[in-house]
Amino acid sequence: MIFRSDISALNEDIIVEQLLRSHDPDGRWLDSEMLLQEVETILSFVLQNDVSRPVVTENCITNVQVFDSKETLPYAISRISVQVNGHPFFSNQLFLESSLEPKILKLLRLQMLCPCMGENEIQSRTMALFDLLKEYRWDAKAVLVLGVLAATFGGLLLPVHLAFCDPVAASIATLNQLPIERTKLRPWLESLRLLVKAMVDVTKCIIKFERLPIKQVQLDNNIVGKTLSNVYLATYRVVKSALACLQQIPHFKQTQQATETRKAARELSMDTRRAVGELSSLGYQLLSLHTRLNKQVEDCSTQIEEEINQKLRNINTETHQDNQDVLHLLFSLQDDLPLQQYSRQIAITELKEKVILLLLSQPPVEPLFFLLQQLYDHPSNTNTEQNYEIIWIPIPSSQKWTDEEKEIFDFYSNSLPWISVRQPWLLSSTIVNFFKREWHYGDDEAMVVVMDTNGEFVNMNAMDMVLIWGVQAYPFSVTREDELWEEHGWSMQLLLDGIHPAFETWVKQGREICIFGSENLDWVDEFVSLARKIQNLGFQLELVYLSNERTKAMEESSILFSPTVQQLFWLRLESIERSKVKRIGSSKRPDLVFEEVTKLLDFDYGAHKGWGIIGKGSEAVTVDGEKLTERMRKIVQWGEYAKGLGFTEAIEIAAEKPCELSHTVVVPFQEALTVRVVTCEKCKRPMKKFVAYQ
């Protein structure tokens, strides 16, 4: 059969009109780029001349994603193959499991068992394929048809390809009346290989155009119109060329049967030359189309990039009604389902009227886990968590994503509760460069950029305020950060809330807390011993130890030692310091919180034995380690006379000088029974009790 592929004699406008009438996309999305990679791998393997080369593939068909579709990828390919494989050679394959498919597909199978007998029938079947694929985008139409081509030629040629080293494959090829000697197929395979390469290259152009964010910009209508028209025609030619390739399949059996007679061999030689000529002609026409289409797509891409850059430069100055335009600009440059939460695909419209926290980082590290704990797992979280979402934008360490980075991303994006960019390696380089250039994102760091419900960026890095206050920082603006510092001073709540798992319980019970740290293990042992004696006196005291060492005394005590708590504590101190530095600026006004945090972060463990912070939820007092243990010894010496004092109160009293002269305070017996401790009016120390009879 002579296949005429040149449509220059036909009215291209009529073809485009027919294609558009059969195009009715329903929003389903296919990862055409990944599927095309697999198609290209399969076809290049079975069509290669060097059969000793191993097949190498980075992806897997099972990983190709299809969204919002009522049919699976294998079913879609099977449905198309019913239309394209219309030759009796496939009759057994076509009726396999036919009872599982709709009645209409059975009728299609019966209608398509006969080969195409001319140009009109090829044209009709081509348009029938577009009717079958009406719900898909243009790139998906082309890739799915190429998928049928790969599945068909893969199943047909793989036994021939492996026959030289696998006796089972050789037997299968012989039973199917296929030639084992590839030399007989070499000219035909070479022309087919060139045509397949041209179809793949044209399809790559279609995919690239479909992924351009045309909706986000305003391009020259004339340029877009011409490019769109060529995309339609390019898809048409790819589908029609695939049909032409499949019409060559009878050539295989003829090659094997022609060995029986010389006349058949001569006829085969003529058929082979004709087949090679047809395939070569198709290939050259597609190469010409690829050159033209590729230039048009590149021109569109350049104009879009320039306009996107201009929009990004004005992103902070333009007024928006909501956050949708900005989110589409940042994330919808490649497809309409750019986000995911676990395995669920997220549309940008779902984020309307929510505060958005854009988390830029490399694959997650400890601070990011703490960030999640603060915003999702904190016990004080209320319904405000429904009003914001975290979107994780992973930025690789280099320009290209490695396989390891992709695996890490897949693991965390499917394990953690935040929303993430679905395929961050497809994120526009223009957007990534904007993050680095305008938002000053640097490698090996994390930042949280906050966008309010109106699409305005209200905080260019809220990481520190989230690490300090968690959900209390909502709506995470700079103004809110100022308000929080007006409300909060140096306190246990500032230091431990959201970090220590028992803090909320201790606050409710009114218990006092002592945080202490040291690298001097002897001092730590002495401190723990004194603290246990004080607890035995009845003091409601909880200890939190922060150091790099764990001593025997702590192992025998009830002190909670947690490396995670320790790491998060110092992380919070660093966040407090950075937040205060931004707030204080050039102001010379003293700031107690900044001074206390700086002391701890710059603490000289060589010059001092340790440090301690004592207090309740809303209070905190920092004490030098040696002074703290000295005062604790005095409390132990007071013994039962200190009962009734709070630990912080006792430490403060122990710091006062005792009275130089002893004196007596007379208290009525009944009153003395109700008062657990009587303190000196001058030095505030507990006084010994005696009973006097008068």
C-alpha positions as CSV (number, residue, x, y, z in Angstrom):
1,M,0.0,0.0,0.0
2,I,1.3,3.4,-0.9
3,F,0.8,5.9,2.0
4,R,0.5,9.5,1.0
5,S,1.5,11.7,4.0
6,D,1.8,15.0,2.3
7,I,-1.2,17.1,3.2
8,S,-0.1,20.2,1.4
9,A,-2.6,19.5,-1.4
10,L,-5.4,19.3,1.2
11,N,-6.9,22.3,2.9
12,E,-5.0,22.5,6.3
13,D,-7.8,24.7,7.7
14,I,-10.3,21.9,7.1
15,I,-8.1,19.4,8.9
16,V,-7.5,21.8,11.8
17,E,-11.3,22.4,12.0
18,Q,-11.9,18.6,12.1
19,L,-9.3,18.2,14.8
20,L,-10.8,20.9,16.9
21,R,-14.3,19.5,16.6
22,S,-13.0,16.2,18.0
23,H,-11.0,17.9,20.8
24,D,-13.0,18.1,24.1
25,P,-10.5,17.9,27.0
26,D,-12.1,17.1,30.4
27,G,-9.1,18.1,32.6
28,R,-7.4,14.8,32.8
29,W,-3.6,15.0,32.9
30,L,-1.0,12.6,31.7
31,D,2.7,12.8,32.5
32,S,3.5,12.7,28.8
33,E,7.2,13.5,29.2
34,M,7.9,10.5,31.3
35,L,5.8,8.2,29.1
36,L,7.6,9.5,26.0
37,Q,10.9,8.7,27.7
38,E,9.8,5.1,28.1
39,V,8.4,4.9,24.6
40,E,11.7,6.2,23.2
41,T,13.7,3.7,25.3
42,I,11.6,0.8,24.1
43,L,11.7,1.7,20.4
44,S,15.4,2.6,20.4
45,F,16.1,-0.8,21.9
46,V,14.1,-3.0,19.6
47,L,15.0,-1.0,16.5
48,Q,18.8,-0.7,17.1
49,N,21.2,-2.6,14.8
50,D,23.6,-3.5,17.7
51,V,21.7,-6.3,19.5
52,S,24.4,-6.7,22.1
53,R,23.6,-3.3,23.7
54,P,21.8,-3.6,27.0
55,V,18.6,-1.6,27.6
56,V,19.0,1.2,30.1
57,T,16.1,3.1,31.6
58,E,15.8,5.5,34.5
59,N,12.0,5.5,34.7
60,C,9.3,2.9,34.8
61,I,5.9,2.8,33.0
62,T,4.2,2.1,36.4
63,N,5.4,5.5,37.6
64,V,3.7,7.5,34.7
65,Q,1.0,9.5,36.4
66,V,-2.5,10.0,35.1
67,F,-4.8,12.4,37.0
68,D,-8.6,13.0,36.8
69,S,-9.0,10.3,34.3
70,K,-11.7,7.6,34.3
71,E,-9.4,5.0,32.7
72,T,-5.9,3.7,33.5
73,L,-2.9,4.3,31.2
74,P,-2.8,0.6,30.0
75,Y,-6.5,0.6,29.3
76,A,-6.2,3.8,27.3
77,I,-3.3,2.3,25.2
78,S,-5.3,-0.9,24.7
79,R,-8.3,1.2,23.6
80,I,-6.2,3.0,21.0
81,S,-4.5,-0.2,19.8
82,V,-8.0,-1.5,18.8
83,Q,-8.2,1.3,16.3
84,V,-4.6,1.2,15.0
85,N,-3.9,-2.5,14.9
86,G,-6.4,-3.3,12.3
87,H,-4.8,-6.3,10.7
88,P,-5.6,-10.0,11.0
89,F,-2.1,-10.6,12.3
90,F,-3.4,-9.3,15.6
91,S,-6.8,-11.0,15.6
92,N,-6.0,-13.4,18.5
93,Q,-4.5,-10.5,20.5
94,L,-7.4,-8.2,19.8
95,F,-10.1,-10.6,21.2
96,L,-8.1,-11.5,24.3
97,E,-10.2,-10.7,27.4
98,S,-12.7,-8.9,25.2
99,S,-15.5,-9.9,27.6
100,L,-14.0,-7.4,30.1
101,E,-14.4,-4.4,27.8
102,P,-17.5,-2.4,26.8
103,K,-19.6,-3.6,24.0
104,I,-18.7,-0.6,21.8
105,L,-15.0,-1.7,21.9
106,K,-16.0,-5.2,20.7
107,L,-17.7,-3.7,17.7
108,L,-14.6,-1.5,17.0
109,R,-12.4,-4.6,17.1
110,L,-14.6,-6.4,14.5
111,Q,-14.6,-3.3,12.3
112,M,-10.8,-2.8,12.5
113,L,-9.6,-6.3,11.7
114,C,-9.1,-5.5,8.1
115,P,-6.1,-3.6,6.9
116,C,-6.4,-0.1,5.4
117,M,-6.6,-0.2,1.6
118,G,-6.0,3.4,0.7
119,E,-5.4,7.0,1.7
120,N,-9.1,7.6,2.5
121,E,-9.2,4.7,4.9
122,I,-6.0,5.9,6.6
123,Q,-7.5,9.4,6.9
124,S,-10.7,8.0,8.4
125,R,-8.9,5.9,10.9
126,T,-6.7,8.8,11.9
127,M,-9.7,11.0,12.7
128,A,-11.3,8.1,14.5
129,L,-8.3,8.0,16.8
130,F,-8.7,11.7,17.5
131,D,-12.4,11.0,18.4
132,L,-11.2,8.3,20.9
133,L,-8.6,10.7,22.4
134,K,-10.9,13.7,22.5
135,E,-10.6,14.0,26.4
136,Y,-6.8,14.3,26.3
137,R,-4.5,17.2,25.6
138,W,-2.6,17.4,22.4
139,D,0.7,16.1,23.8
140,A,-1.1,13.2,25.4
141,K,-2.8,12.3,22.2
142,A,0.6,12.0,20.4
143,V,2.3,10.2,23.2
144,L,-0.5,7.6,23.7
145,V,-0.4,6.7,20.1
146,L,3.4,6.4,20.2
147,G,2.8,4.2,23.3
148,V,0.7,1.8,21.2
149,L,3.4,1.9,18.6
150,A,6.0,1.0,21.2
151,A,3.9,-1.7,22.7
152,T,3.2,-3.3,19.3
153,F,6.7,-3.2,17.9
154,G,8.2,-4.0,21.3
155,G,6.1,-7.2,21.5
156,L,6.8,-8.0,17.8
157,L,10.5,-7.3,17.6
158,L,11.7,-8.2,21.1
159,P,11.8,-12.0,20.3
160,V,13.7,-11.3,17.1
161,H,16.0,-8.9,18.9
162,L,16.8,-11.5,21.6
163,A,16.8,-14.6,19.4
164,F,20.6,-14.6,19.0
165,C,21.1,-15.2,22.7
166,D,17.9,-16.7,23.9
167,P,16.6,-20.0,22.4
168,V,13.1,-19.4,23.8
169,A,12.9,-16.0,22.1
170,A,14.1,-17.7,18.8
171,S,11.4,-20.3,19.1
172,I,8.7,-17.6,19.7
173,A,9.9,-15.7,16.6
174,T,9.8,-18.9,14.5
175,L,6.3,-19.8,15.7
176,N,5.1,-16.3,14.8
177,Q,6.7,-16.6,11.3
178,L,9.1,-13.8,12.0
179,P,12.7,-13.6,10.5
180,I,15.5,-14.3,13.0
181,E,18.2,-13.0,10.7
182,R,18.1,-9.2,11.3
183,T,20.2,-8.6,8.1
184,K,17.0,-9.1,6.1
185,L,15.3,-6.3,8.1
186,R,18.2,-3.9,8.3
187,P,17.1,-1.4,5.6
188,W,13.5,-1.4,6.8
189,L,14.6,-1.1,10.5
190,E,16.9,1.8,9.7
191,S,14.2,3.8,7.9
192,L,11.7,3.0,10.7
193,R,14.2,4.1,13.3
194,L,14.7,7.4,11.6
195,L,11.0,7.9,11.3
196,V,10.4,7.1,15.0
197,K,13.1,9.5,16.0
198,A,11.4,12.2,13.9
199,M,8.0,11.5,15.5
200,V,9.6,11.6,19.0
201,D,11.3,14.9,18.3
202,V,8.1,16.5,17.0
203,T,6.2,15.1,20.0
204,K,8.8,16.7,22.4
205,C,8.0,20.0,20.7
206,I,4.3,19.5,21.3
207,I,4.9,18.7,25.0
208,K,7.1,21.7,25.4
209,F,4.4,24.0,23.9
210,E,1.6,22.4,26.0
211,R,3.7,23.2,29.1
212,L,4.2,26.8,28.3
213,P,2.2,29.1,30.7
214,I,0.3,30.9,27.9
215,K,-2.6,31.6,30.2
216,Q,-0.3,33.6,32.5
217,V,0.9,36.0,29.9
218,Q,-0.3,38.0,26.9
219,L,1.5,37.1,23.7
220,D,1.1,38.2,20.2
221,N,-2.1,36.5,19.0
222,N,-0.7,36.0,15.5
223,I,2.4,34.1,16.8
224,V,0.3,32.0,19.2
225,G,-2.3,31.3,16.5
226,K,0.3,30.1,14.0
227,T,2.1,28.0,16.6
228,L,-1.2,26.4,17.8
229,S,-2.2,25.6,14.2
230,N,1.2,23.8,13.7
231,V,0.8,22.0,17.0
232,Y,-2.6,20.6,15.8
233,L,-1.1,19.6,12.4
234,A,2.0,18.1,14.1
235,T,-0.1,15.9,16.3
236,Y,-2.1,14.9,13.3
237,R,1.1,13.9,11.4
238,V,2.5,12.0,14.3
239,V,-0.7,10.0,14.7
240,K,-0.9,9.4,10.9
241,S,2.7,8.4,10.7
242,A,2.2,5.9,13.5
243,L,-0.6,4.3,11.6
244,A,1.7,4.1,8.5
245,C,4.3,2.3,10.6
246,L,1.8,-0.2,11.8
247,Q,0.6,-0.8,8.2
248,Q,4.1,-2.1,7.5
249,I,3.7,-5.1,9.9
250,P,2.7,-7.6,7.2
251,H,6.2,-7.0,5.8
252,F,7.6,-9.2,8.6
253,K,5.8,-12.3,7.7
254,Q,6.5,-11.7,4.0
255,T,10.2,-11.5,4.8
256,Q,10.2,-15.0,6.4
257,Q,7.9,-16.5,3.7
258,A,10.0,-15.1,0.8
259,T,12.9,-17.4,1.6
260,E,10.8,-20.3,0.0
261,T,11.0,-19.1,-3.6
262,R,13.1,-16.8,-5.8
263,K,10.0,-15.1,-7.2
264,A,8.8,-14.3,-3.7
265,A,12.2,-13.0,-2.8
266,R,12.2,-10.6,-5.8
267,E,8.7,-9.4,-4.9
268,L,9.8,-8.9,-1.4
269,S,12.8,-6.9,-2.5
270,M,10.5,-4.6,-4.4
271,D,8.1,-4.4,-1.4
272,T,11.0,-3.7,0.9
273,R,12.3,-0.8,-1.3
274,R,8.8,0.6,-1.5
275,A,8.3,0.3,2.3
276,V,11.7,1.9,3.0
277,G,10.9,4.7,0.6
278,E,7.5,5.4,2.3
279,L,9.0,5.5,5.7
280,S,12.0,7.6,4.7
281,S,9.6,10.1,3.0
282,L,7.6,10.4,6.2
283,G,10.7,10.8,8.2
284,Y,12.0,13.7,6.1
285,Q,8.6,15.5,6.2
286,L,8.5,15.2,9.9
287,L,12.0,16.5,10.2
288,S,11.1,19.6,8.2
289,L,8.0,20.1,10.4
290,H,10.1,19.7,13.5
291,T,12.5,22.4,12.4
292,R,9.7,24.9,11.8
293,L,7.7,24.0,14.9
294,N,10.7,24.0,17.2
295,K,11.6,27.6,16.2
296,Q,8.0,28.7,16.8
297,V,7.9,27.1,20.2
298,E,11.3,28.6,21.1
299,D,10.1,32.1,20.1
300,C,7.0,31.7,22.2
301,S,9.1,30.4,25.1
302,T,11.5,33.4,24.9
303,Q,8.6,35.9,24.9
304,I,6.9,34.2,27.8
305,E,10.1,34.2,29.8
306,E,10.6,37.9,29.3
307,E,7.0,38.7,30.3
308,I,7.2,36.3,33.3
309,N,10.3,38.0,34.5
310,Q,8.6,41.4,34.2
311,K,5.6,40.1,36.2
312,L,7.9,38.7,38.9
313,R,9.7,42.0,39.2
314,N,6.3,43.7,39.8
315,I,4.9,40.9,42.1
316,N,5.4,42.9,45.3
317,T,3.9,46.2,43.9
318,E,0.8,45.0,42.1
319,T,-2.5,44.8,43.8
320,H,-4.4,41.5,43.7
321,Q,-7.9,40.5,44.6
322,D,-6.8,37.2,46.1
323,N,-3.7,34.9,46.1
324,Q,-4.7,33.0,42.9
325,D,-2.8,35.1,40.3
326,V,0.4,35.0,42.3
327,L,0.2,31.2,42.9
328,H,-0.5,30.5,39.3
329,L,2.4,32.7,38.3
330,L,4.8,30.8,40.7
331,F,3.5,27.2,40.2
332,S,1.2,26.8,37.1
333,L,3.9,27.5,34.5
334,Q,4.1,23.7,33.7
335,D,0.7,22.2,34.3
336,D,-2.6,22.8,36.0
337,L,-2.1,20.4,38.9
338,P,1.3,21.6,40.2
339,L,0.9,20.7,43.9
340,Q,0.3,17.6,46.0
341,Q,-0.4,16.6,49.6
342,Y,0.7,13.1,50.2
343,S,-0.5,11.4,47.0
344,R,-3.5,13.7,46.5
345,Q,-3.2,16.3,43.8
346,I,-3.9,19.9,44.8
347,A,-5.4,22.5,42.5
348,I,-4.4,26.1,43.2
349,T,-8.1,27.1,43.6
350,E,-8.2,25.0,46.8
351,L,-5.8,27.5,48.4
352,K,-8.0,30.6,47.9
353,E,-8.6,32.7,51.0
354,K,-5.7,31.0,52.8
355,V,-2.5,32.4,54.2
356,I,0.3,30.7,52.3
357,L,3.7,29.9,53.8
358,L,6.2,29.2,51.0
359,L,8.9,27.0,52.5
360,L,12.1,27.1,50.4
361,S,14.7,24.6,51.3
362,Q,16.8,21.6,50.3
363,P,15.5,18.2,51.4
364,P,14.2,18.5,55.0
365,V,16.5,18.8,57.9
366,E,15.8,19.0,61.7
367,P,14.6,22.7,61.8
368,L,11.9,21.8,59.2
369,F,10.6,18.9,61.2
370,F,10.3,21.3,64.2
371,L,8.5,23.8,62.0
372,L,5.9,21.1,61.2
373,Q,5.6,20.2,64.8
374,Q,5.0,23.8,65.7
375,L,2.3,24.3,63.0
376,Y,0.6,21.0,62.9
377,D,1.2,19.0,66.1
378,H,1.4,21.7,68.8
379,P,-1.2,21.1,71.6
380,S,-2.3,24.7,71.6
381,N,-3.2,24.7,67.9
382,T,-6.8,25.9,67.3
383,N,-8.9,26.2,64.2
384,T,-6.5,28.8,62.9
385,E,-4.6,26.0,61.3
386,Q,-7.5,25.7,58.8
387,N,-6.6,29.2,57.5
388,Y,-3.1,28.6,56.3
389,E,-1.0,26.1,54.4
390,I,2.6,25.3,54.0
391,I,3.8,24.8,50.4
392,W,7.3,23.2,50.3
393,I,9.4,24.3,47.3
394,P,12.5,22.1,47.4
395,I,15.5,23.7,45.7
396,P,18.3,21.3,44.6
397,S,22.0,21.9,45.5
398,S,22.8,22.1,41.7
399,Q,21.0,23.1,38.5
400,K,20.0,19.5,37.8
401,W,18.1,17.2,40.1
402,T,19.9,13.9,40.9
403,D,18.2,10.6,41.3
404,E,19.0,10.6,45.0
405,E,17.4,14.0,45.5
406,K,14.3,12.9,43.6
407,E,14.0,9.8,45.9
408,I,14.4,11.9,49.0
409,F,11.8,14.3,47.8
410,D,9.3,11.5,47.0
411,F,9.8,10.1,50.5
412,Y,9.3,13.3,52.4
413,S,6.5,14.7,50.2
414,N,4.5,11.4,50.7
415,S,5.3,11.3,54.5
416,L,4.8,14.9,55.8
417,P,1.6,16.8,56.1
418,W,2.6,19.9,54.1
419,I,1.7,20.6,50.5
420,S,4.6,20.3,48.1
421,V,5.4,21.1,44.5
422,R,4.4,17.9,42.7
423,Q,7.4,17.7,40.3
424,P,9.9,20.3,41.5
425,W,12.4,19.4,38.8
426,L,9.9,20.8,36.3
427,L,9.7,24.1,38.1
428,S,10.6,26.9,35.7
429,S,14.2,28.0,35.9
430,T,12.9,31.6,35.7
431,I,11.1,31.1,39.0
432,V,14.0,29.4,40.7
433,N,16.3,32.2,39.7
434,F,13.8,34.7,40.9
435,F,13.9,33.1,44.4
436,K,17.6,33.3,44.5
437,R,18.0,36.8,43.0
438,E,15.1,38.7,44.4
439,W,14.3,36.8,47.6
440,H,18.0,36.1,48.3
441,Y,17.5,32.4,48.9
442,G,20.9,30.8,49.4
443,D,21.9,27.1,49.3
444,D,22.0,25.1,52.6
445,E,19.4,27.3,54.2
446,A,15.6,27.4,54.6
447,M,13.3,30.4,54.5
448,V,9.5,30.9,54.9
449,V,8.0,33.6,52.7
450,V,4.4,34.5,53.8
451,M,1.7,35.6,51.4
452,D,-1.6,36.8,52.7
453,T,-5.1,36.0,51.3
454,N,-4.8,39.0,49.0
455,G,-1.6,37.8,47.3
456,E,0.6,40.3,49.2
457,F,3.9,39.2,50.6
458,V,3.8,40.3,54.3
459,N,6.9,38.6,55.6
460,M,10.0,37.7,53.5
461,N,11.2,35.2,56.1
462,A,9.0,34.1,58.9
463,M,11.1,31.0,59.8
464,D,12.3,32.4,63.1
465,M,8.9,33.6,64.3
466,V,7.4,30.2,63.4
467,L,10.2,28.4,65.3
468,I,9.5,30.6,68.3
469,W,5.7,30.9,68.5
470,G,4.3,28.3,66.1
471,V,0.6,28.7,65.4
472,Q,0.4,31.7,67.7
473,A,2.3,33.7,65.0
474,Y,-0.7,33.5,62.7
475,P,-1.0,35.3,60.2
476,F,2.8,35.3,60.3
477,S,3.2,38.9,59.2
478,V,6.0,41.3,60.3
479,T,3.3,43.3,62.2
480,R,2.3,40.2,64.0
481,E,5.9,39.5,65.0
482,D,6.1,43.0,66.5
483,E,2.9,42.4,68.5
484,L,4.3,39.1,69.8
485,W,7.4,40.7,71.2
486,E,5.3,43.3,72.9
487,E,3.3,40.5,74.6
488,H,6.2,38.2,75.5
489,G,9.3,38.7,77.6
490,W,11.9,36.5,79.1
491,S,10.0,33.5,80.3
492,M,9.9,29.7,80.5
493,Q,7.1,29.8,78.0
494,L,9.3,31.5,75.5
495,L,12.0,28.9,76.0
496,L,10.2,25.6,76.3
497,D,6.6,25.9,74.9
498,G,6.3,23.5,72.0
499,I,9.7,22.0,72.7
500,H,9.4,20.1,75.9
501,P,6.5,17.5,75.8
502,A,5.6,18.0,79.5
503,F,5.7,21.8,79.6
504,E,2.0,22.3,79.3
505,T,1.3,19.9,82.1
506,W,3.9,21.5,84.4
507,V,2.3,24.9,83.8
508,K,-1.2,23.6,84.6
509,Q,0.1,22.1,87.8
510,G,2.0,25.2,88.8
511,R,5.3,23.4,89.1
512,E,8.6,25.3,88.9
513,I,11.2,24.5,86.3
514,C,15.0,24.7,86.3
515,I,16.9,24.5,83.0
516,F,20.6,23.9,83.5
517,G,23.6,23.3,81.3
518,S,27.3,22.6,81.7
519,E,30.2,20.7,80.2
520,N,31.7,20.2,83.7
521,L,30.4,16.8,84.7
522,D,31.5,17.1,88.4
523,W,29.4,20.3,88.7
524,V,26.4,18.5,87.0
525,D,26.6,15.6,89.4
526,E,26.7,18.0,92.4
527,F,23.8,20.0,91.0
528,V,21.6,16.9,90.4
529,S,22.4,15.7,93.9
530,L,21.4,19.0,95.5
531,A,18.3,19.2,93.3
532,R,17.1,15.7,94.4
533,K,17.6,16.7,98.1
534,I,15.5,19.9,97.5
535,Q,12.8,17.8,95.8
536,N,12.8,15.5,98.8
537,L,12.0,18.6,101.0
538,G,8.7,18.9,99.1
539,F,9.7,21.5,96.5
540,Q,7.6,21.0,93.2
541,L,10.6,21.3,91.0
542,E,11.2,19.9,87.5
543,L,14.7,19.7,85.9
544,V,15.6,20.0,82.2
545,Y,19.2,19.2,81.4
546,L,20.8,20.6,78.3
547,S,24.3,19.4,77.5
548,N,26.3,17.1,75.2
549,E,27.1,14.6,78.0
550,R,24.9,12.4,80.2
551,T,26.1,11.6,83.6
552,K,25.5,8.7,85.9
553,A,23.6,10.9,88.3
554,M,21.1,11.7,85.7
555,E,20.7,8.1,84.6
556,E,19.7,7.3,88.2
557,S,17.3,10.3,88.5
558,S,14.0,11.2,86.9
559,I,15.5,14.0,84.8
560,L,14.4,13.9,81.2
561,F,17.4,14.0,78.9
562,S,16.4,14.3,75.2
563,P,18.9,15.1,72.5
564,T,15.9,16.4,70.4
565,V,14.8,18.8,73.1
566,Q,18.4,20.0,73.5
567,Q,18.8,20.6,69.8
568,L,15.4,22.4,69.5
569,F,16.2,24.6,72.5
570,W,19.4,25.9,71.0
571,L,17.7,26.3,67.7
572,R,15.0,28.4,69.3
573,L,17.6,30.6,71.1
574,E,19.2,31.3,67.7
575,S,15.8,32.2,66.2
576,I,15.1,34.5,69.1
577,E,18.5,36.2,68.6
578,R,17.9,36.7,64.9
579,S,14.4,38.0,65.4
580,K,15.6,40.5,68.1
581,V,18.4,41.7,65.9
582,K,16.0,42.5,63.1
583,R,13.6,44.3,65.6
584,I,16.3,46.2,67.6
585,G,18.2,47.3,64.5
586,S,20.2,50.4,65.4
587,S,18.3,51.1,68.6
588,K,20.4,51.5,71.7
589,R,17.5,50.8,74.1
590,P,18.4,47.8,76.3
591,D,16.5,44.6,75.6
592,L,16.4,41.9,78.4
593,V,15.5,39.0,76.1
594,F,18.3,39.8,73.7
595,E,20.8,40.2,76.5
596,E,19.8,36.9,78.1
597,V,19.9,34.9,74.9
598,T,23.2,36.4,73.9
599,K,24.7,35.3,77.3
600,L,23.6,31.7,76.8
601,L,24.7,31.5,73.1
602,D,28.1,33.0,74.0
603,F,28.5,31.3,77.3
604,D,32.1,30.6,78.2
605,Y,32.2,27.0,79.6
606,G,35.9,27.3,80.2
607,A,35.5,30.3,82.6
608,H,32.3,29.1,84.3
609,K,31.1,25.8,85.5
610,G,27.5,26.1,84.2
611,W,24.3,28.1,84.1
612,G,20.7,27.8,85.2
613,I,17.3,29.3,84.4
614,I,14.6,29.0,87.0
615,G,10.9,30.1,87.0
616,K,7.4,29.1,86.1
617,G,5.5,29.5,82.8
618,S,5.5,33.3,82.5
619,E,8.6,33.9,84.5
620,A,12.3,33.1,84.2
621,V,15.5,34.1,86.0
622,T,19.0,33.3,84.7
623,V,21.6,32.4,87.4
624,D,25.3,31.6,87.1
625,G,26.0,27.9,87.8
626,E,28.3,28.3,90.7
627,K,26.1,30.8,92.4
628,L,23.1,28.6,91.8
629,T,24.7,25.5,93.5
630,E,25.9,27.7,96.4
631,R,22.4,28.9,97.1
632,M,21.0,25.4,96.7
633,R,23.4,24.2,99.5
634,K,21.9,26.9,101.8
635,I,18.4,25.7,101.0
636,V,19.4,22.1,101.9
637,Q,20.9,23.4,105.2
638,W,17.6,25.1,106.0
639,G,15.9,21.8,105.7
640,E,12.3,21.6,106.8
641,Y,12.4,25.3,107.7
642,A,12.3,26.1,103.9
643,K,9.1,24.2,103.4
644,G,6.4,26.4,102.0
645,L,8.8,28.5,99.9
646,G,8.9,28.3,96.1
647,F,12.2,27.2,94.6
648,T,12.7,30.6,92.8
649,E,11.8,32.4,96.0
650,A,14.2,30.3,98.0
651,I,17.0,30.9,95.5
652,E,16.4,34.7,95.7
653,I,16.3,34.6,99.5
654,A,19.5,32.6,99.7
655,A,21.2,35.3,97.7
656,E,20.6,37.9,100.5
657,K,23.0,38.4,103.3
658,P,21.8,37.1,106.6
659,C,21.1,39.4,109.5
660,E,24.2,40.2,111.6
661,L,22.3,39.9,114.9
662,S,19.8,37.3,115.8
663,H,16.3,38.4,116.8
664,T,13.0,36.9,117.7
665,V,9.5,37.2,116.3
666,V,6.6,36.2,118.5
667,V,3.7,34.6,116.6
668,P,0.5,33.3,118.3
669,F,0.5,29.5,118.4
670,Q,-2.7,29.1,116.4
671,E,-1.3,31.4,113.6
672,A,2.0,29.6,113.6
673,L,0.1,26.3,112.9
674,T,-1.4,27.7,109.7
675,V,1.8,29.4,108.4
676,R,4.2,26.8,107.1
677,V,7.2,29.2,107.0
678,V,8.0,32.4,108.7
679,T,10.6,34.6,107.1
680,C,12.8,37.4,108.5
681,E,11.5,40.8,107.6
682,K,15.1,42.0,107.0
683,C,16.9,39.2,105.2
684,K,13.8,37.2,104.1
685,R,15.4,33.9,105.3
686,P,13.2,31.3,106.9
687,M,13.3,31.4,110.7
688,K,13.6,28.5,113.1
689,K,10.5,27.7,115.1
690,F,10.5,27.3,118.9
691,V,7.5,26.9,121.3
692,A,7.6,29.4,124.2
693,Y,5.4,29.0,127.3
694,Q,4.3,32.1,129.2
